[in-house]
Amino acid sequence: MAEDVSAWSQSAWDVLKNQNVRQIGYVPDAGHTAMINQAIADVDVEATVLTTEEEGIGLLAGAWLGGDRGALLMQSSGVGNCINMLSLTDACRFPLLMLVTMRGEWAEFNPWQVPMSKATEPAFNLMGVKTYRVEVAEDVAETVDAAAGLAFSGDQAVAVLLGQKLIGKKEWTK
């Protein structure tokens, strides 16, 4: 059974606010809907909708150069779009915090999501991105906080993989 979406999402949002994250880049994603809506509604946060996930890496590099902390919200299916741009974090050593909702795992209905779900963590690791995985709501705040600490204190690229069981079974609706 899926964890309560509002509980884990709210705890992740609270950590981002406590970490002074002021820029959020995102590609619309059902798993991140609550956080996206909070980012849009928050007058202290610049929420930027992206046409593709890799744009978020450039956005957050610019945010850091401009004195802001940021986070990229995306789905695992978008990780493959970021591979080339992840070289920027290695070469330029700026913090990159990514929260990635996983698809292609528990109770997936769409077989097209499965290949990238298997490749997400290995692809990140090959590109030098440290990954943390969360499967239960109780671990979200502590994990996002640890990832943000490593990213912002150590100029590291860090991704928190939010497991599909945590975000809930997605159902196709017409």
Secondary structure as GFF3:
##gff-version 3
##sequence-region A 1 174
A	DSSP	alpha_helix	5	18	.	.	.	ID=ss1
A	DSSP	beta_strand	21	26	.	.	.	ID=ss2
A	DSSP	three_ten_helix	30	32	.	.	.	ID=ss3
A	DSSP	alpha_helix	33	41	.	.	.	ID=ss4
A	DSSP	beta_strand	46	49	.	.	.	ID=ss5
A	DSSP	alpha_helix	54	65	.	.	.	ID=ss6
A	DSSP	beta_strand	69	75	.	.	.	ID=ss7
A	DSSP	three_ten_helix	76	82	.	.	.	ID=ss8
A	DSSP	alpha_helix	86	92	.	.	.	ID=ss9
A	DSSP	beta_strand	96	101	.	.	.	ID=ss10
A	DSSP	three_ten_helix	111	113	.	.	.	ID=ss11
A	DSSP	alpha_helix	114	126	.	.	.	ID=ss12
A	DSSP	beta_strand	130	134	.	.	.	ID=ss13
A	DSSP	three_ten_helix	137	139	.	.	.	ID=ss14
A	DSSP	alpha_helix	140	154	.	.	.	ID=ss15
A	DSSP	beta_strand	157	162	.	.	.	ID=ss16
A	DSSP	alpha_helix	164	167	.	.	.	ID=ss17
###
